[in-house]
Amino acid sequence: MDTTSVRSGASSAPYLLTRDGNVLVWRFGFAALPDSAADPVGSRGFVRFTVNARADLPPGSTISNRAWVQMDDRPAVLTPLVENRFGTSG
């Protein structure tokens, strides 16, 4: 992906977006999310963004993506892997 093309969208709380090579980092300040046991839906934070594929990406390329989510001083949680295939139909 062309990480220089990232455009920020809506989010559940204000954040700072930084880029280190092809790694994007969203840092939220105080998100004030309720405890998931008390409010399962309201406890879900989110960030929306768009990013363009690189112009030199060969047809049929697969891009894999995942994230690490860390709250407070708890260990980070790894999200499921998401894969997108480009330049194919169906």
C-alpha contacts under 8 A as a table, 3 or more apart, distances in Angstrom:
res1	aa1	res2	aa2	distance
1	M	22	N	7.92
1	M	51	V	6.92
1	M	52	N	6.09
1	M	53	A	4.47
1	M	54	R	5.14
1	M	63	I	7.69
2	D	5	S	5.62
2	D	6	V	7.51
2	D	22	N	7.98
2	D	51	V	6.65
2	D	52	N	5.61
2	D	53	A	5.58
2	D	54	R	4.93
3	T	6	V	5.59
3	T	19	R	7.60
3	T	21	G	7.93
3	T	22	N	5.95
3	T	23	V	7.85
3	T	24	L	7.53
3	T	51	V	6.67
3	T	52	N	7.69
5	S	50	T	7.92
5	S	51	V	5.48
5	S	52	N	5.93
6	V	49	F	6.76
6	V	50	T	5.64
6	V	51	V	4.49
6	V	52	N	7.21
7	R	49	F	5.60
7	R	50	T	5.30
7	R	51	V	6.51
8	S	48	R	6.57
8	S	49	F	4.65
8	S	50	T	6.78
9	G	47	V	6.99
9	G	48	R	4.82
9	G	49	F	4.89
9	G	50	T	7.54
10	A	47	V	6.06
10	A	48	R	5.37
10	A	49	F	7.59
11	S	14	P	6.94
11	S	45	G	7.52
11	S	46	F	5.37
11	S	47	V	4.22
11	S	48	R	6.11
12	S	31	A	7.54
12	S	45	G	5.29
12	S	46	F	5.32
12	S	47	V	6.59
13	A	28	F	6.82
13	A	29	G	7.93
13	A	30	F	7.96
13	A	31	A	5.49
13	A	45	G	7.59
14	P	28	F	6.18
14	P	29	G	7.01
14	P	31	A	7.67
15	Y	26	W	6.21
15	Y	27	R	5.33
15	Y	28	F	4.34
15	Y	29	G	6.48
16	L	26	W	5.71
16	L	27	R	5.18
16	L	28	F	6.53
17	L	24	L	7.06
17	L	25	V	5.64
17	L	26	W	4.61
17	L	27	R	6.46
18	T	24	L	5.93
18	T	25	V	5.25
18	T	26	W	6.66
19	R	22	N	6.90
19	R	23	V	5.73
19	R	24	L	4.60
19	R	25	V	6.20
20	D	23	V	5.15
20	D	24	L	6.46
20	D	25	V	7.95
28	F	31	A	6.45
31	A	45	G	7.96
33	L	42	G	6.86
33	L	43	S	5.04
33	L	44	R	7.34
33	L	45	G	7.25
34	P	38	A	6.96
34	P	39	D	6.22
34	P	42	G	6.46
34	P	43	S	5.06
35	D	38	A	5.42
35	D	39	D	6.17
35	D	40	P	7.48
35	D	43	S	6.00
36	S	39	D	5.08
36	S	40	P	4.41
36	S	41	V	7.53
36	S	42	G	7.58
36	S	43	S	5.14
36	S	44	R	7.87
37	A	40	P	6.00
39	D	42	G	5.32
39	D	43	S	5.91
40	P	43	S	5.43
40	P	44	R	7.15
41	V	44	R	5.87
42	G	45	G	7.87
53	A	57	L	6.95
54	R	57	L	5.45
57	L	61	S	6.66
58	P	61	S	5.76
58	P	87	G	7.62
59	P	86	F	5.97
59	P	87	G	4.36
59	P	88	T	6.65
60	G	85	R	5.89
60	G	86	F	5.22
60	G	87	G	5.24
60	G	88	T	5.70
61	S	85	R	5.60
61	S	86	F	5.46
61	S	87	G	7.31
62	T	83	E	6.36
62	T	84	N	5.47
62	T	85	R	4.30
62	T	86	F	6.38
63	I	83	E	5.53
63	I	84	N	5.24
63	I	85	R	6.39
63	I	86	F	7.92
64	S	81	L	6.72
64	S	82	V	5.73
64	S	83	E	4.43
64	S	84	N	6.60
65	N	81	L	5.81
65	N	82	V	5.22
65	N	83	E	6.29
66	R	78	L	7.28
66	R	79	T	5.74
66	R	80	P	6.23
66	R	81	L	4.98
66	R	82	V	6.29
67	A	78	L	5.92
67	A	79	T	5.36
67	A	80	P	7.90
68	W	76	A	5.81
68	W	77	V	5.42
68	W	78	L	4.55
68	W	79	T	6.18
69	V	76	A	5.27
69	V	77	V	5.13
69	V	78	L	6.47
69	V	79	T	7.45
70	Q	73	D	7.53
70	Q	74	R	6.48
70	Q	75	P	6.30
70	Q	76	A	4.27
70	Q	77	V	6.32
71	M	74	R	5.82
71	M	75	P	7.73
71	M	76	A	7.28
85	R	88	T	7.02
